[in-house]
Amino acid sequence: MKTSPIMRNLIALLLLVIATAGVGQSYEQLMQARMQQQGITMEPNNDPYEPLGFRGSFRMEVEMFKDGQAQGERSLNARYAFKDDMVVVEMMMAERPGGMRMLYDLRGKWNYILQNEGAKRTAMKMRMMKMTKTDATPPQEKTTFERTDAIRTIEGRSCRKYNGATSNGTWEAWVAEEVKFNMAKAMRQISGDKAFDQWQGIEGIGGLTMEMTWNTKETGEKMIVHIHDLTSGSVDEALFSLDGYSVMEMPSLPR
């Protein structure tokens, strides 16, 4: 498992859109130029809407290591909020101390970048795009795993330990099986990126992975994922509201 180039580039480009919103170049044009350099194509996301079947929120922390050294520039700290047809992601990044908030309308296929600058509140509106790697798709890698008897409490949630392996490495995960949420489905609807299937969408594992450690065989990389502050069954509706925001629609590619 590797960190997703699609998600890393998406975060970087959302920052770029904020910086260049006044130059008249469309969000998709900016995205296309950057993604082509990375071997990624993009197109309007016209995939059918699928309700997420979950209401709740949490904070995700991802730490990356290579040969035992922390890779801070590849780490992630973000807050997520979900309901059936909307997702909110707030990125916490050193280069943007105030954070950055994105709102995804899964039913209408829109996403918004929300900015608060004092009393001024602006929402940049753009079509959701689907991104895929342009190189040949490798055969689906088989993941083998074992559901163990080990139980551990993480932030008040009873979690069961799973051990797994692929040809690229091994992983250990602690899963809150009572939390019925398919996070991979949510991430696919946002970006079309299937990388999350490798740790939050493995067939046969139900629930939300609260903690995971992944070790690669060849590159010496390690990824540690933590889920914090999980709530399920309810969510703050104000997080999904555009009330008080001045909405500016960005130019889009034809659908």
N, C-alpha and C positions, 0 to 999 in steps of 0.2 A: 504494500500500500504506500502511495506517495501523496503528499499534499497536492490538491487539485490546481493545475495551472489556470483553469477557467475561473475558479473562485478567487485566486490571487490576483489575476488580471482584472476581474470585475471590480474588486475593491479599489485597485489603483486607478482604474478608469473613472469610477464615480468621483474620486477626488479631482481628476482632470476635468470632468464636466463642470464641477463647481468653479474651478479656476478660469474656465474659458466660456462660461455661459453667455457672455455678451458678444462673442465674435461671429455668430451666425452659422457656425458649423454644427451639424446635427450630432446628437449623441451617438447615433448609429455609425456615422462617418468616422467619428473619433474611435469608436469601438472597433470598427472594421480595420482601420489602419494599424492599431496596436495588435489586434488578434491575428491578423495575417502574418505578422512577424513571428508569432508563436505557433503557427501551424494550426490555427483554430478558425473555423468559419462561423458566421452568425446569420441568422434569418429571423423574421418575425415569429414569435411564439404563438402558433395557432393550434397547439395541442388542446384536446378536450379538457374542460375544467373537471377536476375531481375534488369533492369536499375532503378536507383533511381529517375530519372526525375527531378533532382534538381542540380543547380550549385550555390554554395555559401559557406558562412562560418559564424561562430559565436563563442562566448565564453560562456560556461555553468558554472554557479556557483550553487552548491548544499550545503545548510546548514542543519545540523541535530541537533535536540534538544530532550532532554528527561527530563520530569518533569521541563521544563523551563531552563535547563542547556544545553549550547552548547556542542555538541559532535564533537570536532574538528577532531578526528581521523577518523570519518566516513564522513567527508565533502569532497567535490570534487570541483576542479577548473580545467577546461580543455578547450582547443581550438579545434574546429572541422572545417574541410574543406571537401566539398563534390563535386563530379561530378558523372555522370551516373554510372561509374564502379570502382570508387575509393573513399576511405575515409581516411583522415588523422586525427589522434587524438594526441594532445600534452598535456600530463598531467603536471600540475604544483604542485609539492609536496615538502614539507619542507625537507624530507629526501634526495631529489635529486634536489638541487637548480637550476641546469641547465635545468631541465625539462626532459621529455622523449617523444620521438615522435614515433608513430606507423603509418605505412602505410598499408592499406588493399586493395589488388587487388581483387575485388569482382568477376570479370570475370574469372581470372586465379586461384582463390582460394589460394592465397598466402598472408601472412602478413610479414612485415618487422619491425624490431626494429632499428631505426636510431640513431647513436651515433656520436657526434662531440667532439673530444678531441684535441683541438688546430687545427693543420692542418690535423690531421688524421680523416678520415670520414669512418665509418664502418656501413654496413647494414647487420643484421642477418636475413636470409630468412628462413621461415618455413611454412608448410602447415596450412591453416586455419582449426580450429577445432570447432566442434559443441558440446555444453555442455548442459546437461539436468539434472534435479533433478531425483534421483533414486527412491524416495518414490512415493507412489501412487498419481496420479494426482487428485487433488480435483475438484469437479464440477466447471465449469466456473462461476465465480462470476458475478452477474448482477450489472452493474453500472447504476444508474439513475442520470439524470442531467437536468438542466434547462438552456436554452439559454436566458439570460436576455437582457434588453434594455440598460444596462449600457455600456458606451463607455469611454475608457481612452487611452491616448496617452502614449506609452512606447518607449523611444528612437526613436521617430519620426514615430512609427507605430501605426495605429489605431487598438485598441484591444477591443474585446467584452468580457464581463464577463460571465463565466459559473459557476454555482454552482452544485456540485455533491455529491453523497453519495454511499457507499457500506455498507455491514454489518460490516466492520472493521473501518469505519470512514467517515469523510466528507472532501471535498476539494473545493477550490475556484481557478479558473484559468482565466487568461486574455490571449485571443487567437487572434493572428494576422491572421484573416481569409483569407486575400488576399495572404498570403505566402503559396503556394501550395507545401508542402513538408511533406511526411510521414516519420517522424524520426523513428518511431517504425520499419518500414521496414528496414531501414539502420542498426539499432542496432541488429535486428534478423539475418541479413546476416553476421554480424561480429562474433557473439557468439552463436546464437541460443537461446538467452535469451529473453523471452517474457515479462519480467517485465516492459519494457518501454510501452507496450500496455496499461498499467493502467493509463498513464497520457499523452502520446503523440500519442496514437493509438486507442483511444476510437471511436468506430463506431458511426458516426453521428456528430462528431466534426471535421470539416475541418480546416486546417491551422496549424500554429506553436504556441505552448504555450510559451508565452514570460515570464510569471510569474505565479507561482502556490504555494499555501500553502495547505499542507495536514496534517490533524490531526487524529490520531488514537483514537479509543474509549477506548481500554483496557490498552494499554501499556504506555500512556502518551507521545508518541513520536510525533514530528512535523517535517515535512520536508518543506523547502522553496527552490524553484528553480527559478533562474533568467537566462534569455538569454540576453547577451550583444553583442554589436558590430556586429549586424546582417547585412550581405550583401547577396543579392540574384540576380541571373542572371549572375554573373561573379565570378571568383575565380582565385587566383594566381596559374598558372600551375606549377610554380617552386616548389610548396609544394609537388607535386606528383612525382617529378623527382628523379631518382637515380644517375644522372650524378655526377661524382666525388666521388662516394662511392665505397669502396671495399666491394663486396657482398660475404658473407660467408653463405652457406646453412647449416642449422642444420639438423641432422638426423630426419627422420620422420617415423611415423607408416605407414603400407601399406594403400593405398586408397581403 
